[in-house]
Amino acid sequence: MELEEFIKQLDALAEQAEAAFQSCQGAESFEAARVEFVGARSGQFKLIQKQLGQLDRDAKPAAGKKLNESKARIQAAMEAAQLRLDETGNQQTLGPMLDATLPGIRQHLGRVHPITQTIEHLKDIMGKLGFAVVEGPEVEDIWHNFVALNIPEDHPARDSLDNFYLGSTGNTSGAPDTERLLRSQTSTVQIRVMENTKPPVRIISLGRVYRPDEADATHFPMFHQMEGLWIDTDVTMAQLKSVLRMFATAYLGEDVSIRFRPSFFPFTEPSVECDFLWNGNWIEFGGAGMVDPNVLQSVGYDPELVNGFAFGLGVERLCMRRHCVEDIRDLYRNDLRFLHQF
Ligand code: DAH
């Protein structure tokens, strides 16, 4: 056979193969084309390849080159068909790989608890009035929770039914360990700060307090207070009222009525209670007063040289008034439908 004829056959074969692979529509026609053109035994390419032996010796290099070229052409056509069929096959079974027009899967983001939000807000307001933030422990001793605050041993506030005294911590008599308790008020932090700081002092402390109250719409056995303390040389009751009024209007709004009522606390003299008006009722939001000289003495301050005021406010009540929450228990039920509103 002549070289020319050999080359012609190969060109024709490559063309046919390309057309066949291009037009195959599925695995079956693809396989048929594969067997026909590149089948290992009797594929057309194989048959032409076998004729190489019949060519003249000096025609062989050119013929070999042409064989390789044609083989590559057919191979490429076959691979392209394979790829095309894979893609359409996937689309038929899985549908489109990605539909960018579908809405995304929404991630559930957590929120900061309303009380934590309130605490941050209160710190912010008091910070602008010059009060620094301090913290104190929730497990307290009798000295800081009562004695140093001028609350005598027979005072009802120390009753075991009104406090979470900690159970026996190793004393063999089995008697309750009355030396430590979950703090019932944040006034403890006043004592801790004054014990460690020389006047002047201007601090707030926000945190949890604990009392064995039955939970109802306005009570919960754990709640939060914001304690404030300002000690300096000539602090006045007028300043106390100004600070509380500024705080209340900043947090509750200019249009919210507040009032001060004479009251009594062992650690202040004189003492007041602060109320705000809500739904026609006066709601107490905290107590305050001028720090009792006995308290100043108990921390080593000289009441002849320094004086000051203190206050303790209920964080939940403030938060509830601002956000119109009617039941304190809603804050602690952990119902996401409620919490997600903040
Ligand atoms: N500790 C008081 C309470 O829990 C609140 C309070 C009243 C705090 C008067 C004070 C204060 O600092 O001066 O009911």
Boltz pocket constraint, residues with backbone or C-beta under 6 A from the ligand:
constraints:
  - pocket:
      binder: B
      contacts: [[A, 184], [A, 185], [A, 186], [A, 187], [A, 227], [A, 228], [A, 265], [A, 267], [A, 268], [A, 272], [A, 286], [A, 287], [A, 288], [A, 289], [A, 309], [A, 310], [A, 311], [A, 312], [A, 313]]
      max_distance: 6.0
